Amino acid sequence: MDKGSPVSSPITVVGRNAWALQTLIDAGAGGFSSIERPAPRTAHYIHRLRSFGFAIETRHEAHGGKYPGTHARYRLCSELVVLEGHSA
């Protein structure tokens, strides 16, 4: 048991990866999709965050409209603390 102590070293996330992580944090338990928050390469940023060790759930949801199909909804499952302005 970690007893409240950190379970990993700090991870620095910058650029669009940081945008995606902040979007996941802001979205909370409901997660977000690129339908709601349009951005190029969202899936790539999610993939990169996973490679850093973040646990991110992907759910596929159906949508209608002119081009019906499915889209992904991403939800951050990792618990984390953001260290603003922290540098190594």
Rosetta silent file (secondary structure, phi, psi, omega in degrees, C-alpha in Angstrom):
SEQUENCE: MDKGSPVSSPITVVGRNAWALQTLIDAGAGGFSSIERPAPRTAHYIHRLRSFGFAIETRHEAHGGKYPGTHARYRLCSELVVLEGHSA
SCORE:     score description
SCORE:     0.000 S_00000001
   1 L     0.000  140.558 -175.511    0.000    0.000    0.000 S_00000001
   2 L   -83.467  -14.899  178.005    1.366    3.452   -0.873 S_00000001
   3 L    51.150   36.281  176.107   -0.081    5.219    2.241 S_00000001
   4 L    85.455   -1.829  179.225   -0.516    8.441    0.272 S_00000001
   5 L   -87.185  157.083 -179.133    3.045    8.661   -1.014 S_00000001
   6 L   -58.055  144.628  178.883    3.797    9.042   -4.743 S_00000001
   7 L  -104.943   -0.334  174.738    3.810    5.820   -6.732 S_00000001
   8 L  -154.646  167.686  175.088    5.941    7.204   -9.581 S_00000001
   9 L   -74.412  158.162  176.009    8.389    9.963  -10.419 S_00000001
  10 L   -58.730  144.858  178.065    7.016   13.198  -11.881 S_00000001
  11 L  -117.459  128.397  177.403    6.261   13.042  -15.606 S_00000001
  12 L   -93.792  123.896  179.666    6.659   16.149  -17.761 S_00000001
  13 L  -122.211  126.776 -176.259    4.001   16.459  -20.452 S_00000001
  14 L  -129.382  168.713  173.860    4.196   19.345  -22.925 S_00000001
  15 H    63.951 -142.755 -178.142    2.542   20.629  -26.099 S_00000001
  16 H   -65.951  -28.192  174.644   -0.488   18.874  -27.536 S_00000001
  17 H   -62.966  -40.825  177.343    0.062   15.923  -25.194 S_00000001
  18 H   -65.738  -39.204  176.485   -0.369   18.360  -22.292 S_00000001
  19 H   -58.416  -47.516 -178.920   -3.498   19.760  -23.978 S_00000001
  20 H   -63.149  -42.153  179.463   -4.967   16.247  -24.224 S_00000001
  21 H   -64.327  -44.310  178.859   -4.094   15.447  -20.603 S_00000001
  22 H   -64.095  -37.224  177.278   -5.632   18.702  -19.353 S_00000001
  23 H   -63.036  -41.530  176.089   -8.739   18.009  -21.460 S_00000001
  24 H   -62.958  -43.663  179.445   -9.045   14.573  -19.826 S_00000001
  25 H   -61.756  -48.304 -178.762   -8.627   16.107  -16.367 S_00000001
  26 H   -63.278  -33.602 -177.534  -11.224   18.819  -17.083 S_00000001
  27 H   -71.078  -25.115  178.851  -13.692   16.273  -18.514 S_00000001
  28 H    66.655 -151.197 -174.122  -13.740   14.272  -15.285 S_00000001
  29 H   -64.661  -23.072 -179.664  -15.575   10.963  -14.981 S_00000001
  30 H   -79.210  -15.561 -179.504  -17.621   11.576  -18.142 S_00000001
  31 L    68.785 -173.281  178.242  -14.568   11.760  -20.362 S_00000001
  32 E  -144.066  159.673  174.806  -14.493   13.568  -23.698 S_00000001
  33 E  -128.271  160.369  178.453  -14.747   12.806  -27.387 S_00000001
  34 L   -73.355   -8.807  171.894  -13.392   14.636  -30.404 S_00000001
  35 L   -68.569  -41.657 -179.521  -17.029   15.215  -31.405 S_00000001
  36 L   -81.932  -36.735 -177.084  -17.322   17.556  -28.385 S_00000001
  37 L  -124.524   74.180 -176.214  -13.730   18.848  -28.433 S_00000001
  38 L   -58.997  133.365  177.082  -12.635   18.777  -32.090 S_00000001
  39 L  -163.270  144.421  176.634   -8.887   18.583  -32.551 S_00000001
  40 L   -70.503  143.380  171.306   -6.616   16.890  -35.059 S_00000001
  41 L    64.323   29.979  179.350   -4.888   13.668  -33.995 S_00000001
  42 H   -54.815  -45.593 -178.640   -6.713   13.210  -30.674 S_00000001
  43 H   -60.167  -35.085  178.564   -6.196    9.432  -30.814 S_00000001
  44 H   -65.044  -44.245 -179.989   -2.452    9.962  -31.284 S_00000001
  45 H   -64.656  -38.202  176.260   -2.227   12.159  -28.180 S_00000001
  46 H   -63.175  -43.332  178.164   -4.163    9.570  -26.172 S_00000001
  47 H   -59.863  -44.271  178.363   -1.773    6.883  -27.429 S_00000001
  48 H   -62.386  -43.009  178.938    1.232    9.002  -26.370 S_00000001
  49 H   -61.976  -38.740  176.934   -0.254    9.592  -22.900 S_00000001
  50 H   -62.988  -37.469 -179.785   -0.727    5.846  -22.515 S_00000001
  51 H   -66.956  -23.600  174.822    2.941    5.332  -23.439 S_00000001
  52 H   -77.524  -13.751  178.548    3.836    7.652  -20.509 S_00000001
  53 L   111.390    2.751  178.612    1.909    5.269  -18.226 S_00000001
  54 L   -75.609  136.864  175.882   -1.463    7.014  -17.874 S_00000001
  55 L   -88.050  117.251 -178.257   -4.477    4.688  -17.687 S_00000001
  56 E  -130.757  123.546  179.205   -7.072    5.946  -20.188 S_00000001
  57 E   -85.912  141.391  173.342  -10.304    4.129  -20.974 S_00000001
  58 E  -118.053  124.365  173.309  -11.741    4.193  -24.506 S_00000001
  59 E  -116.953  138.869  178.157  -15.464    3.657  -25.057 S_00000001
  60 E   -98.687  130.112 -177.231  -16.978    3.579  -28.538 S_00000001
  61 E  -123.400  143.231  177.672  -20.267    5.430  -28.975 S_00000001
  62 E   -80.482  147.967  172.241  -22.634    5.517  -31.919 S_00000001
  63 E  -140.107  150.805  179.341  -23.564    8.783  -33.589 S_00000001
  64 L   -97.489 -144.135  178.481  -26.028    9.664  -36.319 S_00000001
  65 L    93.049 -166.825 -176.546  -26.088   12.580  -38.682 S_00000001
  66 L   -62.433  -33.795  179.415  -24.968   12.872  -42.257 S_00000001
  67 L  -124.645   76.650 -176.304  -22.094   10.419  -41.664 S_00000001
  68 L   -66.733  154.080  179.250  -23.327    7.956  -39.008 S_00000001
  69 E   169.552 -142.751  177.913  -20.872    5.656  -37.298 S_00000001
  70 E  -129.895  158.254  174.215  -18.979    5.522  -34.038 S_00000001
  71 E  -138.899  160.782 -178.406  -16.557    7.762  -32.206 S_00000001
  72 E   -93.386  143.585  170.143  -14.306    7.225  -29.200 S_00000001
  73 E  -116.845  127.728 -176.476  -14.857    8.711  -25.752 S_00000001
  74 E  -108.162  137.080  179.240  -11.716    8.879  -23.605 S_00000001
  75 E  -134.900  128.795  178.215  -11.693    8.879  -19.805 S_00000001
  76 E   -74.504  124.851  179.459   -8.672    9.292  -17.537 S_00000001
  77 L  -105.370  -17.460  178.878   -8.551    6.468  -14.986 S_00000001
  78 L   -73.670  142.123  170.143   -5.201    7.345  -13.374 S_00000001
  79 L   -89.171  133.875 -178.888   -5.161    9.411  -10.222 S_00000001
  80 L  -148.942  163.912  176.637   -2.640   12.207  -10.546 S_00000001
  81 L  -123.295  128.127  179.110   -1.451   15.490   -9.116 S_00000001
  82 L   -89.094  124.185  177.845   -0.495   18.325  -11.443 S_00000001
  83 L  -100.301   92.794 -178.290    2.661   20.141  -10.380 S_00000001
  84 L   -65.049  134.761  173.512    2.299   23.567  -12.009 S_00000001
  85 L    66.135   12.978 -178.698    5.517   25.274  -12.994 S_00000001
  86 L   -82.389  132.510  176.499    7.653   22.418  -11.650 S_00000001
  87 L  -132.017  153.213 -178.087   10.913   21.833  -13.493 S_00000001
  88 L   -79.037    0.000    0.000   13.679   19.306  -13.062 S_00000001
